[in-house]
Amino acid sequence: MLSKSIIVAFSKESRVEDKVPQHERDQTQANTASFSTVFLRDACDLPGSVDYSTKQKLFTTAQVARGLEIYKAPSVIRKDGQNFLEVQWKHQDGSTHESSFSEKFLSKSCSLNGRMRGKHFPREKVFWTEKGLIQGMKLLNFDYYAYLEGNSTFQKALKALNKYGICFIHHIENPLQNPKTQVLTEANAFSWPVAKLAKKFGYIKSTFYGTLFDVKNDNNAKNIANTNLFLPLHMDLCYYESPPGLQLLHFIENSTLGGENVFADSFLAASRVKTNDPEAYEALKTMPITFHYKNNNEYYYYLRPLIVEEPYLKDPDTGEPLLKAVNYSPPFQGPFEMNITSNENTKLFDDFIRGMIAFEDAINDRANQYTVKSPENSCIIFDNRRVLHSRLGFTDCNGGDRWLMGCYVDGDSYRSKLRTNLS
């Protein structure tokens, strides 16, 4: 049985929305909307519903929904230059409560597009080729001290990360000139420049590599990153239940021959598979890939598909599901465990392989890759759920050295800063 509802009429001015998509246009152009009474009571943020200090809810949805009634006829009052709908409720236990909803809140709540505004920023995203990234490069480079000291520069870096999934920080202090940062330890981790950059987003995501990690050539390496070998395009820690949202790499020394970094936009590749072969795209969303790390007395393991779409969010212009993440990490991929025998869904596996070939064709196309020999005392920050990274092989036969220091930031922390700075 549907809950009871309240019909709300809006002033013409409050109904104006920018770029309203066709699939929502009929609803948003109307001057009335019908809201569930349970939704309205549950959304109340006045004292008695939400604690003033903690901003946390003081009731459960089921608690107020049970036997909920409208105690008095709703009314509209004018306050602070806008209209408010006021409703008095009666609960099952006989208690009453008054709620007040601004016309702005009610108008925003009429459509999914409105409800998601200020929480997600899909319209700003650009799926890039090498040419497209180079064209946007002026928006992607920032000074280290301005980033740390000025909120305006940090906001621009957030916009760059949301739009392109990558940005570049320059003129970083040399940690080797600081007596506290000669050798990385857990005790001095937060004194290093890369940690200072990461802390602007919130907390650093510690992993089994530590708070920070060195990337150096090691003859007894437990990770391919610590060799001088070619490292193919990949994402980090896909074998974690919650892979990091951002990765930061600080180039302390980078004077070897070779060792250029290569980046590619996995969202561009995924979108091309969707356009050219929808059936293969569906398989890439469905077929689980085995990701694992089994070395050095550690065994991490997780099954997840290549492509993950947002389960509830739609593109505000097309109504299509939004891309949420891509999971691609060949060096840490284990044997497939689903749909590989004749009594399973072999068609799904065949479609998946066709989609994987198309995906790899896209990311390995040089026109879709950005290659850079990062200067020393610079840092690259990139979205680990979107941007693939690679490293070309290198040699120190010229007497050069290569030392990177990195760390991770959770996607939740990054998106929190997006919302508080860009809304």
N, C-alpha and C positions, 0 to 999 in steps of 0.2 A: 504494500500500500504506500502511495506517495505521501510525503509529509505535506502539511498545509503550507500555504504560501501567502505572501504579501505582494501586491502589485504596486510598483513604484513608477510614478510619472516624472520625467526629467525635463529640465529647461533645455532649450535648443543649444545653448552655449556649452552645457556640460556633456553633450553627446558627441562633440567633435573629436575624432581620433585620426591620427596621421596614418596614411597608407593602410586603411582597413582592408584586409584580404577578402576576396569574393566569398569564401566559405563562411565568413562571419558577417557579411555586409547587411543581410536582411535583419539580423538581430540588432546590430549596433545602430542602424539607421532609424529603428523604431524609437518612439518617445516614451515607451513603457517597457518594464521588465518585471518578471515574476520571480521572486526569490523565496526559497524554502525558509519557513520560519525557524527550523532547526539550524540552517546555515547562519541566519542572522543572529540567533541567540548564541551560537557557538563562536561567532566572530566578534562578539562584544569585547571591547578592551577597556571598559570603564572599571573603576574600583569596585571590588566585589567579584569581578571576573578575572582581572589581571592584577598582580601585585605591582604597586607603584614603583618600588625599588628594583626588584629583580626582573620585571617585565615578563614574568612567567604566569601561565594560566593556573587558575585556582579551582578548576572543576574538570570533569571528564565529559566528553560528548554524550555518552549514554546517560549520564546523570541528569543533564538538563533536557535531553530529548524525551525522556520518559514522562508522559502525561503533560507535556508543555502546552500551555494555552496563552492566548493574547488576553491580558487582563483588562486593558482599556483600548479603545480605538486609537490606532497610530495617528500621530499628528506631525506637521512640518513646522519647524521654527527657523527663523533667520538669525544667524550668529556668525560673527567674524567674517562677514561678507559672503557667506554661502548658506545654502539650505541644509538643514539636518532633519532626518527622519527619526522621530522619537517613538519608542515602543515600550510599553510596560508588559512584562511577562508574569505569568503565574506558574509556579512549579508544582510538581505532584505533591510535595510536602506542605503546600499551602503558602510558601514564601513567595515574595514578589521581587522583581528586579527591573530596573529601567535601563534601556540601551539607547545610544544615540549614534547615528550613522551619517557621516557627511555625504553630500551629493557626489563629491569627488570619489569617495570610496565605492559608493554604489554604482557609479558610472563605470569605474575601472573593473568592477566585479562582473559586469555584463558579459564579458568575453574572455576566453582563455588568453588571447593576445594581451588584453588589459591586465589580467591577473598576473601574468608573467613579467610584465614590464618592470624594470628595475631589479629583477632577479637573474635574468638571462639576457644576453646581448647578441643574439644571432645575426641581426642585420649588419653589424659592424664587421663580421668575419669575411675575410677574403681568402679564397683557395688559390694558392700561388704557384706559378711556374718560376723558373730562374729570372726571366724577364720581368715578371710581375713583382717579384721580391726586390729586385734591383731598383725598379721604378719607385718603390715605397721606402727605399733605404734611408732617406732623410728623416723618416719618422721612427727609425729603429735604432739610432745611435745616441748614446747618452754619456755624459761625464760622470765619473765615479762620485766625486764630492757633491755635485749638484743632486745626484740621485739620493745620496745619503742624507743631505742636509735640507733639501727643498722638497716639499710635498708636490709641487707642480711637476717637477721632473719625474718623480715616482709615478704620478698619475699618467703621464705620457707613456711611461714604460708599461704600465698596466694596459693601456689602450693598445699598444703595439702587440703585447702578448695575446690579448683577446682577438685582435684583428688578424695577425700573421702567425702567432704561435712562437715568435722568436724576437729577441732584441739583443743589442750589443752594448757593453759597458766599457769605457776607455779611461786611460790615465789613472789606473789603479795604483795605490801605494805599493811599493816593493816590500813584501814581507821579509825578505832576506836582510833588509836594512834595519829590522826591528829585532833586538836581542830576544824578545819573547817568542818570536816565530821563526825559529831556525829549523826545527824538526817538529812534525805534527804529532801531538799527543792529545788524548781526551781532555787533559787538564787545560791545554791552551787552545782548544778548538775554536772558541768564540772570539779569539784575538785575531784570527786570520781574516783577510779581506773578504773572501767568499762567504764566510759566515755573517759578516756585517751586511753584505748584500742580501743574503737570504732572510735575515731577521726582519727586514722591512716588510716581508709578507706575513710574518708571525713566527711560529716555531719551525725549527729544522726537523725534518723527518729522519730520525736515526734508523740505520739498518744494520745488518750484520757486518757491514763495512765500517761502521762507526758513525759518529756525528758528521765528520768530514772524511774524505778518502783521497789518497794520492793516486795519480795515474802516472806510473813510471815504467820504463822497460825493465823487466825482471826475468832472468833466465829460468827461474823456478815458479813462474806465474801460475796462479789458480784461476785467473780470469784472462780471457783473450785481450781485454783492454790493456793489460800490463805487459804486452809483448810489442814487438815492432811490426807485427803482421798486419795485413789488410783486415780491417774490421768492417763487415758489411752493414748496410743500413739496418737499423734495429731500434727498439725501445728498451729501456732498462726495467728490470725487476717485474716482467710479466708473470713470473711465477709467484709473486706475492698476491695475497687476496686483494689488497688495495695498492696497486702500483703508484709510485709518486706522480704528482701532478706536474711539477716543474723540476728541471735539472739545471744546475749552475755549474759551469766549467771555467775556472780561472787559469789562464795561461801564464804561469810563472816563468818558465823557460820554454822556448820553442824555436831552437836554432838548428835542428837537424835537417838533413835533406829529405824532403817529402813530409808525410804526416799531415797533409791538408785535411781539414774537416769538410764533410759533405752533408748537406741537409736536404730533406725532401718533405713535401706536405702530403701526408697520408690521406688527408681528407679530400684533396684533389683527386688522388688515385681512386679512392673509394667512389667518389661521385662519377668518375668516368666509367667504372665498371657498372654502376647502377644505370647509367644512360645507355650503354652499349649492349649490356647483357643482364637484364633484370633477374633472370632465373639464377644466374651465377651469383649475382649480388645477394639474393635471398639465401643461397647456400653459404656464403661467407658470413652471414648473420647467424646461421644455425649450426654449422659443423664445428664441433669443439676441437681446438688445437691443444696439444700437450705442451706445457711450458714447465721446465724444471731446472734446478741447480743441484747437482749431486756431486759434491767435491769437498775436500777440506773438512770432513766430518760434519757436513751440512747436507740436508736433503729437503729442498723446497719444491713444491709441486702444485700446479693449478691448471684446470681445464677452462678455457674460454674461447669464444669465437674470434675471428679476425676483426669483424666489424660489430660495433655496439651502437644501437640507436637509442635515443632518449625514449623511455617507455610512455611518457605522458606529454612531452613537449612537441609542438609542431612548428614548422617554419611559418612565421607570421604572414608571409606573402603567398606561399603555395599550399599550406596545409599539410605538407609532407613531414614525416618524422625527422627530427634533427639528429645529426651525427653526434654521438657522445664521446666515443673513443675508438681507437684502433689498437689492436694487440698484434704486434709483429716483432719477432725476435729470433731469427733463424739460429744464432749461436746457442740459444737456450731452448730450442725446440726438441721435444722427445718424440718417440714413435706415436703415430695416431692410435687412438684407442676406441674409436667409434666408427661404424659404417665401413669396415674394411674387409668383411667376409661376405660371401654370397647370400647368407641368410639375414643380412642387415640391409640398410638403405644404401645400396651401392650407387644409385643414381644421384643421391645427395652428394656422395663423395666425388663422383665424376664432375658434377656441377661445381663443387667446391674447387677442385683442381683447376678447372677451366677459369674460374674466377681468380684463383691465386696467380695463375700465369698472367692474366690481364692486369692484375694489381701490380705484379712485379715488373711487367713491361712498362707500366706508367712510372713507377718510382725510379726505375733504372734508366729511363730516358734522360739523357744529359740536359735536355731542354727543361726538365722538371727538377733539376738539382742545382743547389747553390753551393759552390766550392770556395773555401776561404782558408788561407794560411793566416791564422789569427796572430796578431802581434803580441809580443810579451806585454804583461801588465794590462791585459784586456780580459773580459769575461763574456761568455755567451750564456744567455738564459733562454731556455726553450721549453715548450709544452711537451712533456714526455708522453702524453696520451694522444698527441696529434703529430708532432714533428719527428721524423726519423732522422737519426744521426749515424754517421759513418766516419771512418778515418782511413786514409790511404797509408800504405806501408811506408816505413821510413828507415833511414840509416844514419848512424852517427860517425860515418867515415870522415866527415869534415871537421870532427872535433866538437860538433854541436851537442846540445843536450835538450831533452824534452821532459818537462815536469808540469803536470796539470794538477789542480786540486779541485775537487767537486763536492757537491752536497745536493740534497733533495728537499723539496717543499711539498707538502700535501696539497692536492687540488682544492680541498675544502678551504684551506687557509688562503690560497690565492684567490678563489672566487669570493670569499668574504671581503677581501680588500677591493675586488672589482666592484662589488655592490655598494660598499661604503664610500668609495671614491668616485664612481661613475654615475650613480643613480641621480 
